[in-house]
Amino acid sequence: MRCSHGCVTSMYGVGDDVPIVRPFWPGADYGRVEYPGGCVVVDNPPFSILSKIIRFYQAHGVRFFLFAPRPGIVVREGRESAYHVVLPG
C-alpha cells in the first residue's frame, strides 16, 4: 500500500490529509464499506467486476484510483469519465 499511496499523493495531488480507503480484501463488500467524505479509494479490485465497481463509485461520488492489469482496463462501460494511467509492464 505504501507505494500506491505515495504514487497517488505525490503524482496526482491527493493530500496526506485525505482519507484513503481500501475496500477490496477477502470477504469484504465494497458496496457496504463506509466511505468518509472526501476520501479516495486506492486499491486493486477484482477485475471481473471492474466496470460495476467504477459505475458504483461514479454514482456515489467516490473518487478512486484503481490498479488493474493492462487487459483489465480495456473495458469501456462506465469509464467514459475516468482517466487511465497505463504503466509499462
C-alpha positions in Angstrom: 0.0 0.0 0.0 2.9 2.4 0.7 4.0 2.5 -2.9 0.5 3.1 -4.3 -0.4 5.6 -1.6 2.8 7.5 -2.3 2.2 7.5 -6.0 -1.3 8.9 -5.6 -0.4 11.5 -3.1 2.7 12.8 -4.9 1.8 12.4 -8.6 -2.0 13.1 -8.5 -2.4 15.8 -5.9 -4.2 13.8 -3.2 -3.1 15.4 0.1 -1.8 13.4 3.0 -4.9 14.5 5.0 -7.3 12.8 2.5 -8.7 9.6 3.9 -7.6 6.6 1.8 -10.0 3.7 1.7 -9.0 0.1 0.7 -12.3 -1.9 0.4 -11.0 -4.9 -1.5 -9.9 -7.7 0.7 -11.2 -11.3 1.2 -14.8 -11.3 2.5 -15.3 -7.5 2.1 -18.2 -6.0 0.2 -17.1 -2.7 -1.4 -20.8 -1.6 -1.6 -21.2 -1.7 2.2 -17.9 -0.1 3.2 -18.1 3.3 4.8 -16.6 6.0 2.5 -15.8 9.1 4.5 -16.5 12.5 2.8 -13.6 13.5 0.5 -12.0 10.1 0.6 -10.2 8.4 -2.2 -10.3 4.6 -2.9 -6.8 3.4 -3.7 -6.8 -0.4 -4.3 -6.5 -3.4 -6.6 -10.1 -4.6 -7.2 -11.4 -7.8 -8.7 -11.0 -7.4 -12.4 -14.1 -9.5 -13.2 -16.4 -6.7 -11.9 -14.2 -3.6 -12.6 -16.9 -1.9 -14.7 -19.5 -2.5 -12.0 -17.2 -1.0 -9.4 -16.4 2.0 -11.4 -20.1 2.7 -12.1 -20.8 2.4 -8.3 -18.1 4.9 -7.4 -19.2 7.3 -10.1 -22.8 7.1 -9.0 -21.9 7.7 -5.3 -19.4 10.5 -6.0 -16.5 8.4 -4.6 -13.1 9.4 -6.0 -10.9 6.4 -6.9 -7.6 5.2 -8.1 -7.8 1.6 -9.1 -4.9 -0.6 -10.2 -5.6 -3.2 -12.9 -3.5 -5.2 -15.4 -3.4 -3.8 -18.9 -6.0 -6.2 -20.3 -8.4 -5.3 -17.4 -8.6 -1.6 -18.4 -9.8 -2.0 -21.9 -13.5 -2.5 -20.9 -15.3 0.8 -21.8 -18.6 0.6 -20.0 -18.7 3.2 -17.1 -15.2 4.6 -18.0 -16.1 7.5 -20.2 -15.3 10.0 -17.4 -12.4 8.0 -15.8 -8.8 8.6 -16.5 -6.4 5.7 -17.3 -2.8 5.5 -16.3 -1.0 2.7 -18.1 2.4 1.7 -16.8 4.8 -0.4 -18.9 4.8 -4.0 -17.7 
